[in-house]
Structures are given as structure tokens and as C-alpha cells.
Amino acid sequence: MQAKDIMTVPAITVTPDTTVEKIARLLLEKQVSAVPVVDAVGALVGIVSEGDLMRREESGTERKSSWWLSLIGQEPDERARAYIKTHGRRASDVMSKQVQTVTATTPIEDIAATLEKHRIKRMPVVDDAGKVIGIVSRANLLHGLTVRRSLEVPVKGDEALREALLAAVKESGVEAHLVTIVVTDGVANLWGMVQTEDEKNALRVAVENTPGLKGAENQVAVFPARFLTTA
């Protein structure tokens, strides 16, 4: 799946002249964590998030810097930018100009990785001209997950089911060389030993992630701790 399959269209946007007060109301009313800022032709120029509005003079959350700290460590332009950020009244004053974006064809696994890496909740989706065509968020990824599961095609036939289950077990990383897996009439039968309870649970998850299985008889045991310790 790609961004175009899960993105919200149209994206809620504001202009550089939109007031901070209006943006705050918009975030609350629409229950979103950020809004892209676009110019007259719809091209992305920035984004305003909840974080950009956390330190504000109106709410009493503005950071107060000591005069002596400003003398020894803070440049005049830094103080000016901080003042604009906490007192500015327009989107252009408070917006973040460095914006993470994706395109309509960005795979959802790449979207998830970017959201996680940059610790953000949503990203604009832009076209080749830089115009905002949608927005993708963590919630969109959750919707994509449910849709993907509903579209899974059950595997048919015991042999095919066993192969699919073996592939899932391999993906889990479990050391399963002491585990035997047989599928009979659509039911998975597992015997053997693993080293930890987590590995046993990973086998259970592998079974649950194999569409088409009717059930499972999991007889896998965990090695007693005394057998795993070395002298």
C-alpha cells in the first residue's frame, strides 16, 4: 500500500496570514495535531503543529530567559526568533519551515519509518510541483492496517498452509530447528522445544498471521532454565 491508498483528502490547510488563534481553534475543532501552511497556489511553505504553539505568551507558557544568560550565550537574532515564535500572531511567525513530506506513491512502511524517526504525527503529501494533495497520519496508518487485514486472501491446502506458516516462523526469528510443524485438515500441529516463553509466543503469533488456518494445537514447550545455563 502507498500514501495515496490511506491519505486524508483534502488536507486541512492554512495560509501564512492565518492567525495563531484561528489555527489553535482549527486544531481543536478538527482534532488534528498539525496543519500545513500553503501559499496562494497551494504549494507547501511550512507546517504549524501543537508543539509550535506550546510556548506562548497568551497561555503563560513562554520561556523566560535570564538577562545574564542572554549576554553570555544567546545571539540577538536568536532572541528575536524566540520572541517572534512566542508572540507572533500569524502562521508565518510560528510555523516550522523544515517539513517532512511524502508523495502519493510513498510506501506505507516508509511513511511509518519517517514518522517514527522524526517523532511526528502527520506529514503532508505533495505532488511534483510541491502542492499539498493530502495528508497522512498515524491514524491513517491504523486504517491502512485494518484494510490490509480485511483484504488478505486465505491460503488453501495443507501443503500451502504449512509453507506459509514456515515462512512466518522464519520471519519471527525464532530458533525453531527443534520444532516440528504439520498441517492437517487446515489445523496446525506444533511440537518441540524453544528456549524462551517469548519464542513460544512468537510461534503463536506466526500461526495467527497465517490466513486460512482453522486453528492450532501448540504442544511446544520451553526448555527449563537449568538446561540453558552454562558452568
Number of C-alpha atoms within 10 A of each C-alpha: 14 16 25 19 15 22 23 18 13 10 16 18 22 21 21 19 13 15 16 20 12 14 22 16 11 18 17 12 9 9 9 15 17 24 25 29 26 19 15 8 9 18 17 24 20 23 26 26 21 15 12 16 20 13 17 16 16 9 10 10 12 17 12 8 10 8 9 9 9 13 10 8 9 13 10 11 9 12 13 10 14 16 16 15 23 21 17 17 16 19 26 22 19 23 23 18 13 9 15 15 19 22 21 20 13 15 15 21 12 13 22 16 11 18 17 12 9 9 9 16 17 24 24 31 27 19 16 8 9 17 17 27 20 24 27 27 23 16 14 17 18 12 13 19 14 10 14 11 11 9 8 11 10 11 17 12 14 18 14 14 25 23 15 20 24 19 13 20 22 14 11 15 11 19 13 19 9 11 16 13 17 18 21 15 11 20 18 20 17 20 15 16 19 21 18 16 12 12 20 20 13 18 26 17 14 19 26 16 15 22 16 20 24 13 14 17 14 16 13 21 16 14 14 11 9 7 8 9 7 5 2
